[in-house]
């Protein structure tokens, strides 16, 4: 804000032609942070505003705040990717929910990032990490193999899943591109939601806020993901069928659907250490494009 209380958008590599009296930061998580410069000199206020604007839209990866970990992306572009969700024996599944250890393995065991509780978040970069996860879930009929190392999907994967299933049941294939909204639709809904919650004064939209929220379609898309995930949970939990998630790109809708399903099925993933391992397993190791999807380097004018 300037001295006349007019708001002006400040971008990187811009110069301030006035003395700012207040800095308002609209965060991606919908928080609004305000800084007043009543006690600061004009030059100090300018320096603070320009520094924050510069680092909010960096042009180099190393200038990102808190960017401590850079991992190799295990994904081959252009391939139809498949995410596999396996059914395990029901009685073992119940034991996994109640026991502190499964097959002698702590739920958070394995090498990885340390947490405040002393447990390790598995990085799922090694054979042993995946083997511990199989033992943790009690999937005694499954084993780790290197046939799809580097996420190279084998053509006979569905047959292999069927043979590995305790009941030899067929695989249920779910094409996420056909039954869920695309990333462009989700992005458009998120932008509308952000404008409604952050950019527009609430007093001006209070009377029609609920209808405006519905028009963003954000809640509709959330319902779609939850409903479809619940249907797949039913297939696995009640019908004891293995599920394969298919997606053209294989690292957007499938990451989210697989995560929701596992949060619904496994209480371990509702813990802090479990949720960290879920993000590492289903998002980081699947090669999710955090940099591009979040547009950290502002390579596009779109959000």
C-alpha positions in Angstrom: 0.0 0.0 0.0 1.1 3.5 -0.6 0.3 6.6 1.5 -3.1 6.8 -0.2 -4.0 3.2 0.8 -4.0 2.1 -2.8 -2.7 -1.5 -3.3 -0.2 -2.1 -6.0 1.2 -5.5 -7.1 5.0 -5.7 -6.7 6.8 -8.2 -8.9 10.4 -9.2 -9.2 12.9 -6.9 -10.9 10.5 -3.9 -10.3 11.3 -0.6 -8.8 9.3 1.1 -6.1 8.4 4.7 -7.1 6.7 5.4 -3.8 7.3 4.8 -0.1 5.4 1.8 1.0 3.4 2.0 4.2 2.2 -1.7 4.3 3.2 -4.9 2.7 0.6 -7.6 2.2 1.7 -11.1 1.2 -0.8 -13.6 -0.2 0.5 -17.1 0.5 -0.2 -20.2 -1.6 -1.8 -21.8 1.5 -4.3 -18.9 1.6 -2.6 -17.2 4.6 -2.4 -13.4 4.5 0.7 -11.8 6.1 0.8 -8.1 6.7 3.8 -5.9 7.6 3.3 -2.3 8.7 6.2 0.2 8.3 5.0 2.9 10.7 8.3 2.8 12.7 10.6 2.1 9.7 12.3 4.6 7.5 11.3 4.8 3.8 14.6 3.2 2.6 14.3 0.3 5.0 10.7 -0.3 3.9 11.7 -0.3 0.2 14.6 -2.8 0.9 12.3 -5.2 2.7 9.6 -5.1 0.0 12.1 -5.5 -2.9 13.9 -8.4 -1.2 10.7 -10.3 -0.5 9.5 -9.7 -4.1 12.8 -10.9 -5.5 12.9 -14.2 -3.6 9.1 -14.9 -4.0 9.7 -15.5 -7.7 13.3 -16.6 -8.1 14.8 -17.4 -11.5 17.3 -20.0 -10.2 16.5 -23.2 -8.4 19.1 -22.6 -5.7 17.4 -19.3 -4.6 14.3 -21.1 -3.4 13.8 -20.9 0.3 14.1 -24.1 2.3 15.0 -26.1 -0.8 17.2 -28.7 0.9 16.7 -31.9 -1.0 17.1 -32.5 -4.7 16.4 -36.1 -5.8 16.6 -38.0 -9.0 13.3 -38.2 -10.9 12.5 -41.9 -11.6 10.2 -41.4 -14.6 10.3 -41.8 -18.3 8.2 -39.2 -20.1 5.7 -40.4 -22.7 5.0 -43.7 -21.2 1.6 -44.8 -19.9 2.2 -45.2 -16.2 0.5 -47.6 -13.9 0.1 -47.5 -10.2 -0.6 -50.8 -8.5 -2.6 -51.2 -5.3 -2.5 -54.7 -3.9 -4.9 -56.5 -1.8 -3.5 -58.3 1.2 -4.9 -61.1 3.4 -7.7 -59.6 5.5 -6.7 -61.2 8.8 -3.1 -59.9 8.4 -4.5 -56.5 7.6 -6.3 -56.4 10.9 -3.2 -57.4 12.8 -1.3 -54.6 11.0 -3.7 -52.1 12.3 -3.5 -53.2 16.0 0.0 -54.5 16.5 3.0 -52.4 17.2 5.2 -54.6 14.9 4.3 -56.5 11.8 6.7 -59.4 11.0 9.1 -58.0 13.6 9.3 -54.7 11.7 8.4 -51.3 13.2 6.0 -49.4 11.0 8.4 -46.5 10.5 11.5 -48.7 10.3 14.2 -48.3 7.7 16.7 -45.8 6.6 15.5 -42.3 5.7 14.8 -38.9 7.2 14.7 -38.6 11.0 11.6 -37.3 12.7 11.2 -35.7 16.1 9.8 -39.1 17.4 13.1 -40.8 16.5 11.5 -42.8 13.7 12.9 -42.8 10.2 11.0 -41.8 7.1 11.8 -44.3 4.4 13.0 -42.8 1.1 12.0 -45.9 -0.9 15.2 -45.6 -2.9 16.4 -49.1 -2.0 15.2 -52.7 -2.1 15.2 -52.8 1.7 12.9 -49.8 2.0 10.2 -51.5 -0.2 10.8 -54.9 1.5 10.1 -53.3 4.9 6.9 -51.7 3.6 5.7 -55.1 2.4 6.4 -56.6 5.7 4.8 -53.7 7.6 1.5 -54.2 5.7 1.7 -58.0 6.2 1.6 -58.7 2.5 3.2 -62.1 2.8 2.4 -63.2 -0.7 4.2 -60.3 -2.3 7.9 -59.7 -2.8 10.1 -57.0 -4.2 11.6 -57.5 -7.7 13.6 -55.4 -10.1 11.5 -56.0 -13.2 10.1 -52.5 -13.1 13.2 -50.8 -11.7 13.2 -47.1 -12.7 9.4 -47.3 -13.1 9.7 -49.2 -16.4 6.3 -50.9 -16.5 6.2 -54.5 -17.6 3.6 -55.6 -20.1 2.7 -58.7 -18.1 2.2 -56.8 -14.8 -1.5 -57.5 -14.6 -1.0 -61.2 -15.0 1.7 -61.2 -12.4 -0.6 -59.4 -10.0 -3.3 -62.0 -10.6 -0.9 -64.9 -10.0 0.3 -63.3 -6.8 -3.2 -62.7 -5.4 -4.2 -65.1 -2.6 -7.5 -65.8 -4.4 -6.1 -65.5 -7.9 -8.8 -62.8 -8.7 -8.7 -60.6 -11.7 -7.2 -57.1 -11.6 -9.6 -54.1 -11.6 -8.3 -51.4 -13.9 -9.3 -47.8 -13.2 -8.6 -45.2 -15.9 -8.4 -42.0 -14.0 -8.4 -39.8 -17.1 -11.9 -40.9 -17.8 -13.5 -40.6 -14.4 -11.7 -37.7 -12.7 -11.2 -34.0 -13.6 -8.0 -33.1 -15.4 -5.2 -31.0 -14.0 -6.2 -27.9 -16.0 -9.8 -28.1 -14.6 -8.4 -28.5 -11.1 -6.0 -25.6 -11.6 -8.8 -23.3 -12.9 -11.0 -24.3 -9.8 -8.1 -23.5 -7.4 -7.5 -20.1 -9.0 -11.2 -19.2 -8.6 -11.1 -20.5 -5.0 -8.0 -18.4 -4.2 -9.6 -15.3 -5.7 -12.7 -15.9 -3.6 -10.9 -16.6 -0.3 -7.9 -14.2 -0.5 -8.1 -11.5 -3.1 -11.7 -10.3 -2.8 -12.8 -8.5 0.4 -15.1 -10.8 2.3 -17.6 -8.0 3.1 -18.3 -7.5 -0.6 -19.0 -11.2 -1.3 -20.6 -12.3 2.0 -24.1 -12.6 0.7 -23.3 -14.7 -2.3 -20.2 -16.4 -0.8 -21.6 -20.0 -0.7 -22.9 -19.8 -4.3 -19.6 -18.4 -5.4 -17.8 -21.2 -3.7 -20.0 -23.7 -5.5 -19.3 -22.0 -8.8 -15.6 -22.6 -8.4 -16.3 -26.3 -8.7 -13.5 -27.0 -6.2 -15.8 -28.8 -3.8 -17.2 -30.8 -6.7 -13.8 -32.0 -7.7 -12.9 -32.9 -4.1 -16.1 -35.0 -4.0 -15.1 -36.7 -7.2 -11.7 -37.8 -5.9 -13.1 -38.9 -2.5 -16.0 -40.8 -4.1 -13.8 -42.6 -6.6 -11.2 -43.4 -4.0 -13.9 -44.8 -1.7 -15.2 -47.0 -4.5 -11.7 -48.4 -5.1 -11.3 -49.0 -1.4 -14.5 -51.0 -1.5 -13.1 -53.1 -4.3 -10.0 -53.9 -2.3 -11.4 -54.2 1.2 -14.8 -55.9 0.5 -14.3 -57.7 -2.8 -10.6 -58.5 -2.2 -9.6 -57.4 -5.7 -6.3 -55.8 -6.7 -6.6 -52.4 -8.3 -4.4 -50.8 -11.1 -4.6 -47.1 -11.6 -4.0 -45.9 -15.1 -3.2 -42.3 -16.2 -1.7 -40.9 -19.4 1.0 -38.9 -17.6 1.0 -41.2 -14.5 2.1 -38.6 -12.0 -0.8 -36.3 -11.2 -4.2 -38.0 -10.7 -2.6 -41.4 -9.8 -0.5 -39.8 -7.1 -3.5 -38.3 -5.4 -5.8 -41.2 -5.8 -3.2 -43.7 -4.6 -2.5 -41.5 -1.5 -6.2 -41.1 -0.7 -6.8 -44.8 -0.9 -3.9 -45.7 1.4 -5.0 -43.0 3.9 -8.4 -44.6 4.0 -7.2 -48.1 4.3 -4.1 -47.9 6.5 -4.2 -45.9 9.8 -0.4 -45.8 9.7 -0.6 -43.2 6.9 -2.7 -41.0 9.1 0.2 -40.5 11.5 2.9 -37.8 10.9 5.7 -40.3 10.1 3.3 -42.4 8.0 2.1 -39.4 6.0 5.7 -38.3 5.3 6.5 -41.8 4.0 3.4 -41.7 1.8 4.4 -38.5 0.2 7.9 -39.9 -0.4 6.6 -43.1 -1.8 3.7 -41.9 -4.0 4.9 -38.4 -5.0 8.6 -38.0 -4.8 9.6 -41.4 -6.0 6.9 -41.3 -8.7 8.6 -38.2 -10.2 5.8 -35.7 -9.4 6.8 -32.4 -11.0 6.6 -30.2 -7.9 8.7 -27.5 -9.5 6.5 -27.2 -12.6 3.2 -27.8 -11.0 3.8 -25.2 -8.2 5.5 -22.9 -10.7 8.2 -22.0 -8.2 10.4 -20.4 -10.8 7.6 -18.5 -12.5 8.3 -20.1 -15.8 4.8 -19.4 -16.9 2.4 -16.5 -16.2 -0.2 -19.0 -15.2 -0.3 -20.2 -11.6 
